[in-house]
Amino acid sequence: MLRALGVAFVVSLGAGAAWSDPFADARAKVAEVTAKAAVIEALTGMGEVDYLARTRFLEIRKTVPAEQRSELEKAIGTQIDAMDQAHEKRLEALMAANPGWFPISVYGQRAAGAALTIVNHSQNLAFRKRAMALMEPLAARGELPGNYANVYDRTATMEGRLQRYGTQNFRCVNGDYAVPIDVEAPEQLEARRAQLKLEPLAQSFAAMRQIYGPCKG
């Protein structure tokens, strides 16, 4: 009986699927990353430059008297605009050379997030719409970082449409930040944000107070 079972077991293994080779699997996975190394490094580098430039500007802005902030923003805005335009041009070249968009599973969280940041800081509506058309299939599969919400909402406001995630145009009510009025189905807003793993709006408002100070209006 046991011998018969043993024979049957051996036969069934022989007829089964091929064994996985961990060495081959590891080589393939590493090769997939190294093949994309130049793109990952380019995106991540641009994202870091964008973050540092804006963060350092905001740090200085907080030290300037309120009446001088508008003048400071105009003066430094031209530098930041030039950086954004250079990043947009470079991203367009990467898009042309790498059809589709930049999913997290292939390019990693930081590079994928940087690509979205570059689009989000572009004032070129046609460019934004081209990029969003490539992003949308990945959004449904959870292959985009949470800052996809900013890209979607800012593009919607530029086109005069309602926001979906409430990331733009915060209102000021009784001296504090409040939910924008141009949001589709506001009763479902927090649920939509949660789908993209975005923080609750109360936390966003707290961050706004810390970065920009109390709202005015």
C-alpha positions as CSV (number, residue, x, y, z in Angstrom):
1,M,0.0,0.0,0.0
2,L,2.7,2.5,1.1
3,R,4.9,1.5,-1.8
4,A,2.0,2.1,-4.2
5,L,1.4,5.5,-2.8
6,G,5.1,6.3,-3.1
7,V,5.1,5.4,-6.7
8,A,2.0,7.5,-7.4
9,F,3.6,10.4,-5.6
10,V,6.8,10.3,-7.6
11,V,4.7,10.0,-10.8
12,S,2.6,13.0,-9.9
13,L,5.7,15.1,-9.2
14,G,7.2,14.1,-12.6
15,A,4.0,15.3,-14.3
16,G,3.8,18.6,-12.4
17,A,5.0,22.0,-13.2
18,A,8.7,22.7,-13.5
19,W,10.5,23.5,-10.2
20,S,11.2,27.2,-9.6
21,D,14.9,28.1,-9.8
22,P,15.5,30.7,-7.0
23,F,18.9,31.7,-8.6
24,A,17.2,32.4,-12.0
25,D,14.3,34.2,-10.3
26,A,16.7,36.5,-8.4
27,R,18.8,37.2,-11.4
28,A,15.7,38.1,-13.4
29,K,14.4,40.4,-10.7
30,V,17.7,42.2,-10.3
31,A,18.1,42.6,-14.0
32,E,14.6,44.1,-14.2
33,V,15.7,46.8,-11.8
34,T,19.2,47.5,-13.3
35,A,17.7,47.8,-16.8
36,K,15.6,50.7,-15.4
37,A,18.4,52.2,-13.4
38,A,19.0,55.3,-15.5
39,V,15.3,56.2,-15.4
40,I,14.9,55.5,-11.7
41,E,17.9,57.6,-10.9
42,A,16.8,60.4,-13.2
43,L,13.3,60.6,-11.7
44,T,14.5,60.2,-8.1
45,G,17.1,62.9,-8.6
46,M,14.6,65.4,-10.0
47,G,12.2,64.6,-7.2
48,E,14.9,65.4,-4.6
49,V,15.9,68.7,-6.3
50,D,12.2,69.7,-6.4
51,Y,11.7,68.8,-2.7
52,L,14.9,70.6,-1.5
53,A,14.3,73.7,-3.5
54,R,10.7,74.2,-2.3
55,T,11.4,73.1,1.3
56,R,14.3,75.6,1.7
57,F,12.3,78.4,0.1
58,L,9.4,77.7,2.6
59,E,11.9,77.7,5.5
60,I,13.1,81.2,4.5
61,R,9.6,82.4,3.8
62,K,8.5,81.7,7.4
63,T,11.3,84.0,8.7
64,V,10.2,87.0,6.5
65,P,7.6,89.5,7.8
66,A,4.2,88.9,6.3
67,E,4.2,92.1,4.3
68,Q,7.3,91.1,2.4
69,R,6.2,87.5,1.6
70,S,4.5,88.4,-1.7
71,E,7.6,90.2,-3.0
72,L,9.8,87.2,-1.9
73,E,7.5,84.7,-3.7
74,K,7.6,86.7,-6.9
75,A,11.4,87.0,-6.8
76,I,12.0,83.3,-6.1
77,G,9.1,82.1,-8.2
78,T,11.0,82.7,-11.4
79,Q,13.8,80.4,-10.3
80,I,11.3,77.7,-9.3
81,D,9.4,78.1,-12.5
82,A,12.6,77.6,-14.5
83,M,13.4,74.4,-12.5
84,D,9.8,73.1,-13.1
85,Q,10.1,73.7,-16.8
86,A,13.4,71.9,-17.1
87,H,12.0,69.0,-15.2
88,E,9.0,68.8,-17.4
89,K,11.1,68.8,-20.5
90,R,13.3,66.0,-19.1
91,L,10.2,64.0,-18.0
92,E,8.7,64.3,-21.5
93,A,11.9,62.7,-22.9
94,L,11.7,59.9,-20.4
95,M,8.0,59.3,-21.3
96,A,8.9,59.1,-25.0
97,A,11.6,56.6,-24.3
98,N,9.5,54.5,-21.8
99,P,6.0,54.0,-23.2
100,G,3.3,53.9,-20.6
101,W,3.7,55.4,-17.2
102,F,6.0,54.6,-14.2
103,P,4.3,52.0,-11.9
104,I,5.5,51.5,-8.3
105,S,6.1,47.8,-8.9
106,V,8.7,48.5,-11.6
107,Y,10.3,51.9,-10.7
108,G,9.8,52.0,-6.9
109,Q,7.9,54.4,-4.7
110,R,10.3,57.3,-4.8
111,A,10.8,57.4,-8.5
112,A,7.1,56.9,-9.2
113,G,6.2,59.7,-6.7
114,A,8.8,62.0,-8.3
115,A,7.3,61.6,-11.7
116,L,3.9,62.6,-10.3
117,T,5.4,65.6,-8.5
118,I,6.9,66.9,-11.7
119,V,3.6,66.7,-13.5
120,N,1.8,68.3,-10.5
121,H,4.1,71.3,-10.6
122,S,3.7,71.8,-14.4
123,Q,1.5,74.7,-15.6
124,N,1.2,73.1,-19.0
125,L,-2.3,71.8,-19.2
126,A,-1.8,69.8,-22.4
127,F,1.3,68.1,-20.9
128,R,-0.7,67.3,-17.7
129,K,-3.5,65.7,-19.6
130,R,-1.2,63.6,-21.7
131,A,0.5,62.3,-18.5
132,M,-2.8,61.7,-16.8
133,A,-4.1,59.6,-19.7
134,L,-1.1,57.3,-19.1
135,M,-1.5,57.3,-15.3
136,E,-5.2,56.4,-15.1
137,P,-5.0,52.7,-15.9
138,L,-2.4,52.4,-13.1
139,A,-4.5,54.3,-10.6
140,A,-7.2,51.5,-10.6
141,R,-4.5,48.9,-9.9
142,G,-2.9,50.7,-7.0
143,E,0.3,51.3,-8.9
144,L,0.5,55.0,-8.3
145,P,1.6,56.9,-5.1
146,G,-0.9,59.0,-3.1
147,N,0.2,62.2,-4.8
148,Y,-1.8,61.1,-7.8
149,A,-4.6,62.9,-5.9
150,N,-2.9,66.2,-6.2
151,V,-2.3,65.7,-9.9
152,Y,-5.9,64.8,-10.5
153,D,-7.3,67.7,-8.4
154,R,-5.1,70.4,-9.7
155,T,-5.7,69.3,-13.3
156,A,-9.5,69.3,-12.6
157,T,-9.4,72.8,-11.2
158,M,-7.4,74.1,-14.2
159,E,-10.1,72.7,-16.4
160,G,-12.9,74.1,-14.3
161,R,-14.0,70.6,-13.0
162,L,-14.7,69.4,-9.5
163,Q,-11.9,68.0,-7.4
164,R,-12.1,64.3,-6.4
165,Y,-9.8,64.2,-3.4
166,G,-10.0,67.7,-1.9
167,T,-6.3,68.6,-2.2
168,Q,-6.6,72.1,-3.6
169,N,-8.3,75.4,-2.8
170,F,-8.8,74.9,0.9
171,R,-11.3,77.4,2.4
172,C,-10.6,79.5,5.4
173,V,-13.5,79.3,8.0
174,N,-13.2,81.1,11.3
175,G,-9.4,81.3,10.9
176,D,-8.9,77.7,10.1
177,Y,-8.5,75.6,7.0
178,A,-11.7,73.8,5.8
179,V,-12.9,71.5,3.0
180,P,-13.0,73.1,-0.5
181,I,-16.4,73.8,-1.9
182,D,-15.5,72.4,-5.4
183,V,-15.5,68.7,-4.5
184,E,-17.5,66.0,-6.1
185,A,-19.7,64.0,-3.7
186,P,-18.2,65.6,-0.5
187,E,-19.9,63.0,1.7
188,Q,-17.6,60.3,0.1
189,L,-14.5,62.4,0.2
190,E,-12.7,60.8,3.1
191,A,-13.4,57.3,1.7
192,R,-11.9,58.3,-1.7
193,R,-8.8,59.7,0.1
194,A,-8.5,56.5,2.1
195,Q,-8.4,54.4,-1.1
196,L,-5.2,56.2,-2.1
197,K,-3.9,55.9,1.5
198,L,-4.1,59.7,2.0
199,E,-4.3,61.1,5.5
200,P,-7.6,62.4,6.8
201,L,-8.3,66.0,6.0
202,A,-7.9,67.0,9.7
203,Q,-4.2,66.0,9.4
204,S,-3.8,67.8,6.2
205,F,-5.1,71.0,7.8
206,A,-2.7,70.6,10.7
207,A,0.2,70.3,8.2
208,M,-1.0,73.4,6.4
209,R,-1.0,75.4,9.7
210,Q,2.5,74.2,10.4
211,I,3.9,75.0,6.9
212,Y,2.0,78.2,6.1
213,G,0.7,79.4,9.4
214,P,-3.0,80.3,10.2
215,C,-5.2,80.9,7.1
216,K,-6.6,84.3,6.3
217,G,-10.1,84.9,5.1
